[in-house]
Amino acid sequence: MAKNKLLLAAAGSGKTSFLVNDARKVKDKRVLITTYTEENAKEIKSKFRGKVPANITIQTWFSFLLEHGVRPFQDQMHIDLHDVRIGFLLFSGLSGVKYRRKDGTPVYWGENQNFFKYYFTDDYRIYSDKISKFIIKCNEITNGAVIDRISRIYQYIFVDEVQDLAGWDLEILKLLFESSSNVVLAGDPRQVTYLTNHGYKHTNYRDGKIKNFIEEKCNSRRTRCEIDEETLSVSHRNNAYICEFSSAIFPDYEKALPCDCPDCRRDHIEHQGIFAVHPRNVADYCALYKPQILRYKMAKPPEMNYGESKGSTFDRVLIYPTEDIVDYLRTGNLEYIQAFHTRAKLYVAVTRARYSVAFVLDYESDAQLMTGISRWQNSIRSV
Amino acid sequence: MYIRKVIIKNYKCFYGSFELELNKGMNIIVGPNEAGKSTILEAINLALSGIIHGKYLQYELTQFLFNNRAVCEYLASLKSEHPLDPPEILIELFFEIEDESLAARFEGTGNSLREKASGVQFRVKFNDRYQEHYSIMLGSNDDINSLPIEFYDYYWSTFARNTDITPRQIPIKAAFIDSSNNRLRSGSDVYISKMIHDYLTDEQKIQISQSYRKLKENFIADAPIDRINNLLEQEKLSNKKIELSVDMSTRDAWESSITTYLDEIPFSNIGRGEQCLIKTKLALRHRKALEASLLLLEEPENHLSYGKLNELLRYIEENSCGKQVIVSTHSSFVANKLGLENLILINVCNDTGERRKTRFGDLKEDTCRFFAKLAGYDTLRLILCDRPILVEGPSDELIVQKAYMKYHNGRLPIQDNIDVISVGTSFLRFLEIAQKLEKHVVIVTDNDRKYNEIQEKYSSINNITLCVSKDEKAYTLELQVARANRRNLGHLRSILGIPTDKYQDESAIAEYMFKNKVESAWKIFESDIDIEFPQYILKAVGVGNGEE
């Protein structure tokens, strides 16, 4: 088996289970399983059913970076950091604004201009968009002590939802490839939902282009990483309708197929497919099918945002589409969804469901609807 | 796995930073009283366990754990323009760990040396959460005369600056066998229960908990208890249900209420000697793959008879292979037995109050073996005294002391920090130790009719005063004493209580003294009658230059 591996597979194909099973097989060596979001870290923990073996650590990516990347040698970056307790701040956009011009455009601190203001808040919380850069530099200054330490602690490093990593994170992956640790990455390039800004590093490998990064930047003998797109090729979650519909959102990728093993086939269940539900019927629909409701943003529990739902599985979902998604649903023309991350989030939302995906759509005012979507009628009321 | 270095700062007698390297196996800490020997052991144990004086630190946190000078400086500064931050105690343990993964977890630069190393840092410091209260306190007009200990807390962190660490995760477990006499009023001794805890497997611990739970159930179900509980219920003392039961509130409740028995006597009530032996044995048997145990033994000679001490030392010698042992002692016997090469001398510099340490690691192996076999020699007296005078035997010792008293207003040498030590014929072995300490040594010896040979023997050794008589006819102490008093032999006879007719001349008296060696020297020492002393003895006590 190759020391480093990237596993690419569609939603519902069992990536997380695959990683967890691989991790379980490792005995007597220490294992790290890391992923971008708290939700997915919980999901991974739940797959161990409360019995995470002592040699396995499950930690979010940023928590891992802070504990093992930043803190052990932080003072090597600046002696004044020796006794500082460095914290963490999740920051969207570019951090370290020095001031704003009259027109409101921000001017940023430079790293050499003010080291502290560049990397940290006033109370020494390191900005999420700079944390990886800090670590890469710290590793350079210490002649590789940071990565060396990590690879001695963890002989196996598993990264789930690797498509969420970008910018300087990718450099960290590259260094881990070179280290003595075995690195296994799993992800789906269609599910990039957390676009925290990673500065200007590797901008051309955003939008789920992790595979390109590995092919183009990690092709030396020392950094080699095997890419596996075959092992997990079928969806154990989504039925044929949902596979068909979700694959259409990313036509450039291999189509996902539903698993046809007896465990996964549930033909006896009624109301399977893709549906449009009129706003006035939503209450009835919810009462009847109890779908998980997904919104683009500002969802209040138990409703969820599209991105937040990543990693979860539901029998049925009811999605409130954004305007550009509505246009797509009417026409089937992908050009209506320009933003990559909107497509990615839609893909995530759709692929959560086992049996049915419904969109709240005011369809009577316009008859047109893309093929594959059925109009849901409340049969009880119409009688 | 062992502690290779310890740094102690502002703890008890340690003002500022004190750094001590430790050996992998045996370490014997010696030094005068108040040098901080026991404090070192206590500090190591505290940093590994959070336990001090047999209790958890939270119950024992007082100003007196802090170095007094540091506290005074802080308090004085509060009245000045530039108040200092509240002082903090720092104890750092540098580990040497074979397991790479474990070593890496504790590795980083989060230590006061900024050194890339594996270890843990333990700090007792001001809790920043109380900054506001503290500012109010400083702003008030009241004088602050003691450390605001209520704002203090203690913290562990690895050198990787990971603060989510508790003593449980520290891979080195200490067994501290201290000489203090405070027994706990109830329950097991903290150490013994901790050690048993460390010794048992998780499965065994669960079994104990379950048995303990059953004990509780049986207790409640027992008819008399049931009746009492019913009675309490009827009394209507409260709206809530009142009953007697067994405390199960803590996770390891059994630990606090189950006592270890030895021959049907609770562990805390058996002799200290036996306790000491059992604790030591438990500590040295501890065998967990990724853990090491450290034995901290404080002055074992204090509560052990000679026989038990010997048994303990033999057990340590035979079973401590690969395990780290740190012993503090005043006993030469302990030090000799456990190996002089492992000796660490701590002493206090009179001028600065700074603690200094000397190691004996490069003593000749042969010398160490010599003292280990002949453990009765007073090696520590040589090490600890200011000005040693080495003599052959007890009669020389008595005569030298008497001579000293004669010329120093009746004071014993020891009152002036001069120690007269009998070393038999092992002068050179002792001198090797003294050389390490760069200590000036006075040597008092018979010439054995070989004056030149003796001069030659010591010629290459620096920093000694050799006191030996040139007069080869007087080749023993007794002949020398008789000769020195040849003008007044009557004095000598009356001191010794011998008749003139039988002991007419110098040589007869000398012969008598030689045959009753120590007895005669003792009589001279005890007597109020002044005698004359040989020149080489006078030289040893600082009178004249030894010329005859």
Contacts between the chains, C-beta under 8 A, distances in Angstrom:
chain1	res1	chain2	res2	distance
A	29	B	101	7.8
A	30	B	101	5.1
A	67	B	160	7.6
A	67	B	162	6.1
A	68	B	160	7.4
A	71	B	108	6.9
A	71	B	110	7.3
A	71	B	160	6.1
A	71	B	161	3.9
A	71	B	162	6.9
A	72	B	107	6.5
A	72	B	108	3.3
A	72	B	109	7.0
A	72	B	110	7.2
A	72	B	159	7.5
A	72	B	160	3.9
A	72	B	161	6.4
A	73	B	108	6.1
A	73	B	109	5.4
A	73	B	116	7.5
A	74	B	109	7.8
A	74	B	161	7.0
A	75	B	109	5.4
A	75	B	110	8.0
A	75	B	114	6.1
A	76	B	109	6.5
A	79	B	114	7.9
A	82	B	109	7.4
A	82	B	110	7.9
A	82	B	114	6.2
A	85	B	161	7.7
A	85	B	163	7.7
A	86	B	161	8.0
A	142	B	116	7.7
A	145	B	116	6.3
A	149	B	104	4.8
A	149	B	107	5.5
A	149	B	108	7.6
A	149	B	160	7.5
A	150	B	104	7.7
A	152	B	100	4.8
A	152	B	101	6.0
A	152	B	103	7.2
A	152	B	104	3.7
A	153	B	101	5.4
A	153	B	104	4.4
A	153	B	105	5.4
A	154	B	101	7.7
A	155	B	101	7.2
